[in-house]
Amino acid sequence: MLGNNEQLSEKLIEKVEDLSGWILPNAAWKECEDWWHIPVLYDLRDANYKPLATPEARQVLDSGIEETIRDFASTAGFFRISRKMIDGRSMTLAQLVTLQSLLEFCNPDSEIGLLGPDSNSPVRTTTVEKILKTRNPQALFPIQK
């Protein structure tokens, strides 16, 4: 359905605040407008995107409860990027590479928040430069025990 980088943004992102969308579990980028992240998950479900085609995923999405949907998406390996914030749980190396590709032309001194693994987690702040230099995705999103 969606290849690793075939969905990378067609426009050049130069400001972190202009970046909005999902890094999918397969590390593909799915761009969307700010505040349209949840409808994108419904669209992916309707397109039978495998991580959202399970009975559990359908039940969570049908609930319409945004916090529950966000936590489910995070657990399923989705990373939401919006308003200078990256929201997710456990990042793979392929997802890190996608993130670095998206941030490549942004000001390296720009700050971006990291939120995870759930909605009660504290926000940690880092810079684009640190993300670009990171080689281990667990440095950004440590594996939760």
Backbone hydrogen bonds, N-H to C=O, Kabsch-Sander energy under -0.5 kcal/mol:
donor,donor_aa,acceptor,acceptor_aa,energy
3,G,1,M,-0.5
8,L,5,N,-1.6
14,E,12,L,-0.7
18,D,15,K,-2.1
19,L,16,V,-1.9
20,S,18,D,-0.6
21,G,81,I,-2.4
22,W,30,K,-2.5
23,I,79,F,-2.8
24,L,22,W,-0.7
24,L,28,A,-3.0
27,A,24,L,-2.5
30,K,22,W,-3.0
31,E,29,W,-0.5
32,C,20,S,-2.4
36,W,33,E,-2.0
40,V,36,W,-1.2
41,L,37,H,-1.3
41,L,38,I,-0.6
42,Y,38,I,-1.5
43,D,39,P,-2.3
44,L,40,V,-2.6
45,R,41,L,-2.4
46,D,42,Y,-2.7
47,A,43,D,-1.3
48,N,45,R,-1.9
49,Y,44,L,-2.8
52,L,49,Y,-2.5
53,A,50,K,-1.6
58,R,54,T,-2.5
59,Q,55,P,-2.3
60,V,56,E,-2.5
61,L,57,A,-2.8
62,D,58,R,-2.5
63,S,59,Q,-1.1
64,G,60,V,-0.7
64,G,61,L,-0.9
66,E,64,G,-0.9
69,I,65,I,-2.6
70,R,66,E,-2.8
71,D,67,E,-2.3
72,F,68,T,-2.4
73,A,69,I,-2.9
74,S,70,R,-2.3
75,T,71,D,-2.3
76,A,72,F,-2.3
77,G,74,S,-1.2
78,F,73,A,-2.8
79,F,23,I,-2.2
80,R,87,D,-2.5
81,I,21,G,-3.1
82,S,85,M,-2.4
84,K,16,V,-0.5
85,M,82,S,-0.7
86,I,113,G,-3.0
87,D,80,R,-3.1
87,D,85,M,-0.5
88,G,86,I,-0.5
88,G,115,L,-2.5
96,L,92,T,-2.1
97,V,93,L,-2.3
98,T,94,A,-1.9
99,L,95,Q,-2.6
100,Q,96,L,-2.8
101,S,97,V,-2.2
102,L,98,T,-2.1
103,L,99,L,-1.8
104,E,100,Q,-0.8
106,C,103,L,-1.9
107,N,14,E,-0.9
110,S,107,N,-1.9
112,I,126,T,-2.9
113,G,84,K,-2.9
114,L,124,R,-3.4
115,L,86,I,-3.3
121,S,118,D,-2.2
124,R,114,L,-2.5
124,R,122,P,-0.5
126,T,112,I,-2.4
128,V,110,S,-2.2
129,E,108,P,-2.5
131,I,127,T,-1.8
132,L,128,V,-2.8
133,K,129,E,-1.7
134,T,130,K,-1.0
134,T,131,I,-0.6
139,A,136,N,-1.9
140,L,137,P,-1.1
141,F,137,P,-2.4
